[in-house]
């Protein structure tokens, strides 16, 4: 777009008292001359905003380390089963397997923490937090989670 289409005589003749008025006048002229370009840029801005919102939401969930509860894990396993009905015996087996797995992970973390805090004396709270986080960090990293799910949220509709 050439400068002659934006800076017409009416724009150039206006008193330049307010830079904001001049800017709005120039933008108005651009919109009048290129409505499709304006519509495309507006649509692109909305799409970028939605994508950034979703990335921010998912990163927030990752950073906060939302740990899956036992019930969430069981529901996922039940949904994976084929057919409309599932036997109670199968649900009990899934429950026991997931509970044992969760218990095993918690025991491993407990052992790691106990190993690092052997001995007597005291630690600062900052050191204690670091030791605990280092022991349990494997469950918080996305690359360590085999079943991490990225959700796309379009203003509440998933």
C-alpha positions as CSV (number, residue, x, y, z in Angstrom):
1,X,0.0,0.0,0.0
2,X,1.5,3.3,-1.0
3,X,1.7,6.2,1.3
4,X,-0.6,8.3,-1.0
5,X,-3.5,6.1,-0.1
6,X,-3.0,6.6,3.6
7,X,-1.7,10.1,3.8
8,X,-4.3,11.9,1.7
9,X,-4.6,15.7,1.5
10,X,-7.3,15.7,4.3
11,X,-4.9,13.8,6.6
12,X,-1.9,15.9,5.8
13,X,-3.8,19.2,6.2
14,X,-5.2,18.4,9.7
15,X,-3.5,20.2,12.5
16,X,-1.3,17.8,14.3
17,X,-2.4,18.9,17.8
18,X,-3.1,15.3,18.9
19,X,-1.1,12.3,17.8
20,X,-3.9,10.1,18.8
21,X,-6.4,11.9,16.5
22,X,-3.9,11.6,13.7
23,X,-3.4,7.9,14.4
24,X,-7.1,7.2,14.5
25,X,-7.6,9.2,11.2
26,X,-4.8,7.2,9.5
27,X,-6.2,3.8,10.8
28,X,-9.7,4.8,9.7
29,X,-8.4,5.5,6.2
30,X,-6.6,2.1,6.2
31,X,-9.8,0.3,7.2
32,X,-11.9,2.1,4.6
33,X,-9.3,1.3,1.8
34,X,-8.7,-2.3,2.8
35,X,-11.7,-3.8,4.7
36,X,-10.6,-7.4,3.9
37,X,-7.1,-6.8,5.3
38,X,-8.6,-5.3,8.5
39,X,-11.0,-8.3,8.8
40,X,-8.2,-10.8,8.2
41,X,-6.0,-9.1,10.8
42,X,-8.8,-9.0,13.3
43,X,-9.6,-12.7,12.8
44,X,-5.9,-13.6,13.1
45,X,-5.7,-11.6,16.4
46,X,-8.7,-13.5,17.8
47,X,-7.2,-16.9,16.8
48,X,-3.8,-16.0,18.4
49,X,-5.6,-14.8,21.6
50,X,-7.5,-18.1,21.9
51,X,-4.4,-20.2,21.2
52,X,-2.3,-18.2,23.8
53,X,-5.1,-18.6,26.3
54,X,-5.1,-22.4,25.9
55,X,-1.4,-22.6,26.1
56,X,-1.4,-20.5,29.2
57,X,-4.1,-22.6,30.8
58,X,-2.4,-25.9,30.0
59,X,1.0,-24.6,31.2
60,X,-0.6,-23.4,34.4
61,X,-2.0,-26.9,35.0
62,X,1.4,-28.4,34.3
63,X,3.2,-25.9,36.6
64,X,0.8,-26.5,39.5
65,X,1.3,-30.2,39.0
66,X,-2.3,-31.3,39.3
67,X,-1.8,-34.9,40.5
68,X,-4.3,-37.4,39.4
69,X,-6.5,-38.9,42.1
70,X,-7.2,-42.5,42.2
71,X,-10.8,-42.0,41.1
72,X,-9.7,-40.1,38.0
73,X,-7.4,-42.9,37.1
74,X,-10.1,-45.5,37.5
75,X,-12.6,-43.6,35.4
76,X,-10.1,-43.4,32.6
77,X,-9.5,-47.1,32.7
78,X,-13.2,-47.8,32.8
79,X,-13.7,-45.6,29.7
80,X,-11.0,-47.5,27.9
81,X,-12.9,-50.8,28.3
82,X,-14.9,-52.0,25.3
83,X,-18.7,-52.3,25.4
84,X,-21.4,-50.5,27.3
85,X,-21.3,-52.6,30.5
86,X,-18.4,-53.5,32.7
87,X,-18.3,-56.2,35.4
88,X,-17.9,-55.2,39.0
89,X,-15.1,-57.8,39.3
90,X,-13.2,-55.9,36.6
91,X,-13.7,-52.6,38.3
92,X,-12.4,-54.1,41.6
93,X,-9.3,-55.4,39.7
94,X,-8.7,-51.9,38.2
95,X,-9.1,-50.3,41.6
96,X,-6.6,-52.7,43.3
97,X,-4.1,-52.3,40.5
98,X,-4.3,-48.5,40.5
99,X,-4.2,-48.3,44.3
100,X,-1.2,-50.6,44.5
101,X,0.6,-48.5,41.8
102,X,-0.2,-45.2,43.6
103,X,0.9,-46.7,46.9
104,X,4.1,-48.0,45.3
105,X,4.9,-44.5,43.9
106,X,4.2,-42.9,47.3
107,X,6.5,-45.4,49.0
108,X,9.3,-44.7,46.5
109,X,9.0,-41.0,47.1
110,X,9.0,-41.5,50.9
111,X,12.1,-43.6,50.7
112,X,13.9,-41.0,48.5
113,X,13.0,-38.3,51.0
114,X,14.1,-40.4,54.0
115,X,17.4,-41.2,52.3
116,X,18.2,-37.5,51.7
117,X,17.3,-36.4,55.3
118,X,19.4,-39.0,57.1
119,X,21.2,-37.9,60.2
120,X,20.5,-35.3,62.9
121,X,20.3,-31.6,63.0
122,X,18.0,-29.2,61.3
123,X,17.5,-27.8,57.8
124,X,16.1,-24.5,56.6
125,X,12.6,-24.5,55.2
126,X,14.0,-23.7,51.8
127,X,16.4,-26.6,51.9
128,X,13.7,-29.0,53.1
129,X,11.3,-27.9,50.3
130,X,14.1,-28.4,47.7
131,X,14.8,-31.9,49.0
132,X,11.2,-32.9,48.9
133,X,10.6,-31.4,45.5
134,X,13.6,-33.1,44.1
135,X,12.4,-36.5,45.4
136,X,9.0,-36.1,43.9
137,X,9.8,-34.1,40.8
138,X,9.4,-37.1,38.4
139,X,5.6,-36.9,38.7
140,X,5.6,-33.2,37.9
141,X,7.5,-33.0,34.6
142,X,5.4,-33.3,31.4
143,X,8.1,-35.4,29.7
144,X,7.9,-38.0,32.5
145,X,4.1,-38.3,32.3
146,X,3.2,-40.9,29.7
147,X,-0.5,-39.9,29.7
148,X,-0.3,-36.1,29.7
149,X,-3.3,-34.7,27.9
150,X,-3.3,-31.3,26.2
151,X,-6.8,-29.8,26.3
152,X,-8.1,-27.3,23.8
153,X,-10.6,-25.0,25.6
154,X,-12.6,-22.6,23.4
155,X,-14.1,-20.4,26.1
156,X,-15.5,-23.3,28.1
157,X,-16.4,-25.6,25.2
158,X,-14.0,-28.5,25.0
